[in-house]
């Protein structure tokens, strides 16, 4: 299992586990405090927006143009912003830390 430390939109810390091969969105949408993930992972709504802690930013593939275009539309986008539906988890992501972005 992959251990993930998450700070929700209210600033509360949570520890979750995910399976290798799942998207980060799949791990986070299971919780009341998690991401809404309205489009179900189609990279079309942005409701799974997260901020990766800086040390994790380079451990995922770079955002493709569709993801980046959607992130560019948000006022809350930061340098470490990603859509969790686009992040596939591997064993190398064990210990991942992130914050769920505010809803827009």
GUTOR-811621 format. One record per residue (C-alpha): x, y, z; residue in three letters; residue number from 1. Coordinates in Angstrom, 3 decimals, decimal comma. Example, Ala and Ser with C-alpha at 12.3 -4.5 7.8 and 13.67 -1.06 7.14 Angstrom:
residues 2
<node><X>12,300</X><Y>-4,500</Y><Z>7,800</Z><r>ALA</r><k>1</k></node>
<node><X>13,670</X><Y>-1,060</Y><Z>7,140</Z><r>SER</r><k>2</k></node>
//
This chain:
residues 104
<node><X>0,000</X><Y>0,000</Y><Z>0,000</Z><r>UNK</r><k>1</k></node>
<node><X>1,033</X><Y>3,584</Y><Z>-0,643</Z><r>UNK</r><k>2</k></node>
<node><X>0,814</X><Y>5,922</Y><Z>2,352</Z><r>UNK</r><k>3</k></node>
<node><X>-0,314</X><Y>9,487</Y><Z>1,650</Z><r>UNK</r><k>4</k></node>
<node><X>-0,463</X><Y>12,472</Y><Z>4,011</Z><r>UNK</r><k>5</k></node>
<node><X>-3,233</X><Y>14,887</Y><Z>3,074</Z><r>UNK</r><k>6</k></node>
<node><X>-4,207</X><Y>18,296</Y><Z>4,385</Z><r>UNK</r><k>7</k></node>
<node><X>-7,863</X><Y>18,934</Y><Z>3,576</Z><r>UNK</r><k>8</k></node>
<node><X>-9,466</X><Y>22,288</Y><Z>2,684</Z><r>UNK</r><k>9</k></node>
<node><X>-10,071</X><Y>22,983</Y><Z>6,385</Z><r>UNK</r><k>10</k></node>
<node><X>-6,409</X><Y>22,437</Y><Z>7,251</Z><r>UNK</r><k>11</k></node>
<node><X>-6,995</X><Y>19,076</Y><Z>8,945</Z><r>UNK</r><k>12</k></node>
<node><X>-4,351</X><Y>16,383</Y><Z>8,453</Z><r>UNK</r><k>13</k></node>
<node><X>-5,300</X><Y>12,883</Y><Z>7,302</Z><r>UNK</r><k>14</k></node>
<node><X>-3,382</X><Y>9,709</Y><Z>6,518</Z><r>UNK</r><k>15</k></node>
<node><X>-4,745</X><Y>7,538</Y><Z>3,699</Z><r>UNK</r><k>16</k></node>
<node><X>-3,603</X><Y>4,479</Y><Z>1,827</Z><r>UNK</r><k>17</k></node>
<node><X>-3,884</X><Y>3,748</Y><Z>-1,864</Z><r>UNK</r><k>18</k></node>
<node><X>-3,095</X><Y>0,857</Y><Z>-4,163</Z><r>UNK</r><k>19</k></node>
<node><X>-0,331</X><Y>0,981</Y><Z>-6,717</Z><r>UNK</r><k>20</k></node>
<node><X>-1,824</X><Y>1,740</Y><Z>-10,142</Z><r>UNK</r><k>21</k></node>
<node><X>-4,705</X><Y>3,816</Y><Z>-8,777</Z><r>UNK</r><k>22</k></node>
<node><X>-4,922</X><Y>7,482</Y><Z>-9,587</Z><r>UNK</r><k>23</k></node>
<node><X>-4,470</X><Y>9,869</Y><Z>-6,695</Z><r>UNK</r><k>24</k></node>
<node><X>-8,034</X><Y>11,049</Y><Z>-7,324</Z><r>UNK</r><k>25</k></node>
<node><X>-9,358</X><Y>7,541</Y><Z>-6,682</Z><r>UNK</r><k>26</k></node>
<node><X>-7,666</X><Y>7,538</Y><Z>-3,281</Z><r>UNK</r><k>27</k></node>
<node><X>-8,961</X><Y>10,997</Y><Z>-2,325</Z><r>UNK</r><k>28</k></node>
<node><X>-12,570</X><Y>10,898</Y><Z>-3,510</Z><r>UNK</r><k>29</k></node>
<node><X>-13,511</X><Y>8,136</Y><Z>-1,072</Z><r>UNK</r><k>30</k></node>
<node><X>-13,566</X><Y>10,534</Y><Z>1,877</Z><r>UNK</r><k>31</k></node>
<node><X>-16,116</X><Y>13,153</Y><Z>2,906</Z><r>UNK</r><k>32</k></node>
<node><X>-13,274</X><Y>15,677</Y><Z>3,203</Z><r>UNK</r><k>33</k></node>
<node><X>-11,618</X><Y>14,525</Y><Z>-0,059</Z><r>UNK</r><k>34</k></node>
<node><X>-11,886</X><Y>15,761</Y><Z>-3,622</Z><r>UNK</r><k>35</k></node>
<node><X>-15,328</X><Y>15,870</Y><Z>-5,310</Z><r>UNK</r><k>36</k></node>
<node><X>-13,945</X><Y>14,546</Y><Z>-8,631</Z><r>UNK</r><k>37</k></node>
<node><X>-17,159</X><Y>15,425</Y><Z>-10,450</Z><r>UNK</r><k>38</k></node>
<node><X>-16,005</X><Y>14,348</Y><Z>-13,918</Z><r>UNK</r><k>39</k></node>
<node><X>-14,716</X><Y>11,013</Y><Z>-12,614</Z><r>UNK</r><k>40</k></node>
<node><X>-11,184</X><Y>11,437</Y><Z>-13,885</Z><r>UNK</r><k>41</k></node>
<node><X>-11,741</X><Y>12,785</Y><Z>-17,392</Z><r>UNK</r><k>42</k></node>
<node><X>-9,582</X><Y>15,887</Y><Z>-16,842</Z><r>UNK</r><k>43</k></node>
<node><X>-12,492</X><Y>18,165</Y><Z>-17,631</Z><r>UNK</r><k>44</k></node>
<node><X>-13,677</X><Y>19,778</Y><Z>-14,385</Z><r>UNK</r><k>45</k></node>
<node><X>-10,730</X><Y>20,459</Y><Z>-12,070</Z><r>UNK</r><k>46</k></node>
<node><X>-12,575</X><Y>19,396</Y><Z>-8,902</Z><r>UNK</r><k>47</k></node>
<node><X>-9,654</X><Y>17,129</Y><Z>-7,999</Z><r>UNK</r><k>48</k></node>
<node><X>-7,121</X><Y>19,985</Y><Z>-7,843</Z><r>UNK</r><k>49</k></node>
<node><X>-4,328</X><Y>19,444</Y><Z>-5,303</Z><r>UNK</r><k>50</k></node>
<node><X>-1,059</X><Y>21,075</Y><Z>-4,308</Z><r>UNK</r><k>51</k></node>
<node><X>1,793</X><Y>18,596</Y><Z>-4,143</Z><r>UNK</r><k>52</k></node>
<node><X>4,434</X><Y>19,334</Y><Z>-1,558</Z><r>UNK</r><k>53</k></node>
<node><X>7,433</X><Y>20,671</Y><Z>-3,534</Z><r>UNK</r><k>54</k></node>
<node><X>9,643</X><Y>17,611</Y><Z>-2,993</Z><r>UNK</r><k>55</k></node>
<node><X>7,027</X><Y>15,464</Y><Z>-4,779</Z><r>UNK</r><k>56</k></node>
<node><X>6,485</X><Y>17,663</Y><Z>-7,810</Z><r>UNK</r><k>57</k></node>
<node><X>9,180</X><Y>16,006</Y><Z>-9,923</Z><r>UNK</r><k>58</k></node>
<node><X>8,176</X><Y>12,456</Y><Z>-8,988</Z><r>UNK</r><k>59</k></node>
<node><X>5,222</X><Y>12,420</Y><Z>-11,385</Z><r>UNK</r><k>60</k></node>
<node><X>5,129</X><Y>12,875</Y><Z>-15,154</Z><r>UNK</r><k>61</k></node>
<node><X>4,720</X><Y>16,506</Y><Z>-16,188</Z><r>UNK</r><k>62</k></node>
<node><X>1,221</X><Y>17,822</Y><Z>-16,787</Z><r>UNK</r><k>63</k></node>
<node><X>0,070</X><Y>17,401</Y><Z>-20,375</Z><r>UNK</r><k>64</k></node>
<node><X>-1,445</X><Y>20,314</Y><Z>-22,288</Z><r>UNK</r><k>65</k></node>
<node><X>-5,060</X><Y>19,437</Y><Z>-21,369</Z><r>UNK</r><k>66</k></node>
<node><X>-4,281</X><Y>19,380</Y><Z>-17,662</Z><r>UNK</r><k>67</k></node>
<node><X>-2,208</X><Y>22,548</Y><Z>-17,844</Z><r>UNK</r><k>68</k></node>
<node><X>-4,914</X><Y>24,401</Y><Z>-19,798</Z><r>UNK</r><k>69</k></node>
<node><X>-7,471</X><Y>23,533</Y><Z>-17,112</Z><r>UNK</r><k>70</k></node>
<node><X>-5,131</X><Y>24,539</Y><Z>-14,281</Z><r>UNK</r><k>71</k></node>
<node><X>-4,454</X><Y>27,849</Y><Z>-16,025</Z><r>UNK</r><k>72</k></node>
<node><X>-8,167</X><Y>28,712</Y><Z>-15,657</Z><r>UNK</r><k>73</k></node>
<node><X>-8,089</X><Y>28,666</Y><Z>-11,838</Z><r>UNK</r><k>74</k></node>
<node><X>-7,267</X><Y>31,627</Y><Z>-9,605</Z><r>UNK</r><k>75</k></node>
<node><X>-5,861</X><Y>29,254</Y><Z>-6,976</Z><r>UNK</r><k>76</k></node>
<node><X>-3,288</X><Y>27,543</Y><Z>-9,214</Z><r>UNK</r><k>77</k></node>
<node><X>0,191</X><Y>27,384</Y><Z>-7,699</Z><r>UNK</r><k>78</k></node>
<node><X>3,548</X><Y>26,117</Y><Z>-8,961</Z><r>UNK</r><k>79</k></node>
<node><X>2,867</X><Y>22,674</Y><Z>-7,469</Z><r>UNK</r><k>80</k></node>
<node><X>-0,772</X><Y>22,411</Y><Z>-8,641</Z><r>UNK</r><k>81</k></node>
<node><X>-1,897</X><Y>19,188</Y><Z>-10,270</Z><r>UNK</r><k>82</k></node>
<node><X>-5,152</X><Y>17,443</Y><Z>-11,058</Z><r>UNK</r><k>83</k></node>
<node><X>-5,137</X><Y>14,294</Y><Z>-8,971</Z><r>UNK</r><k>84</k></node>
<node><X>-6,988</X><Y>12,381</Y><Z>-11,713</Z><r>UNK</r><k>85</k></node>
<node><X>-3,844</X><Y>12,658</Y><Z>-13,841</Z><r>UNK</r><k>86</k></node>
<node><X>-1,445</X><Y>11,269</Y><Z>-11,229</Z><r>UNK</r><k>87</k></node>
<node><X>-0,940</X><Y>7,503</Y><Z>-11,296</Z><r>UNK</r><k>88</k></node>
<node><X>0,462</X><Y>6,113</Y><Z>-8,075</Z><r>UNK</r><k>89</k></node>
<node><X>3,436</X><Y>3,765</Y><Z>-7,892</Z><r>UNK</r><k>90</k></node>
<node><X>5,458</X><Y>2,397</Y><Z>-5,000</Z><r>UNK</r><k>91</k></node>
<node><X>7,812</X><Y>5,375</Y><Z>-5,477</Z><r>UNK</r><k>92</k></node>
<node><X>5,015</X><Y>7,637</Y><Z>-4,201</Z><r>UNK</r><k>93</k></node>
<node><X>4,871</X><Y>6,047</Y><Z>-0,751</Z><r>UNK</r><k>94</k></node>
<node><X>4,998</X><Y>8,920</Y><Z>1,744</Z><r>UNK</r><k>95</k></node>
<node><X>3,441</X><Y>11,453</Y><Z>-0,655</Z><r>UNK</r><k>96</k></node>
<node><X>2,327</X><Y>14,703</Y><Z>0,999</Z><r>UNK</r><k>97</k></node>
<node><X>-0,172</X><Y>17,147</Y><Z>-0,463</Z><r>UNK</r><k>98</k></node>
<node><X>-2,909</X><Y>19,672</Y><Z>0,225</Z><r>UNK</r><k>99</k></node>
<node><X>-6,357</X><Y>19,685</Y><Z>-1,367</Z><r>UNK</r><k>100</k></node>
<node><X>-6,858</X><Y>22,995</Y><Z>-3,202</Z><r>UNK</r><k>101</k></node>
<node><X>-9,855</X><Y>25,182</Y><Z>-2,343</Z><r>UNK</r><k>102</k></node>
<node><X>-12,954</X><Y>24,832</Y><Z>-4,486</Z><r>UNK</r><k>103</k></node>
<node><X>-13,530</X><Y>27,451</Y><Z>-7,154</Z><r>UNK</r><k>104</k></node>
//
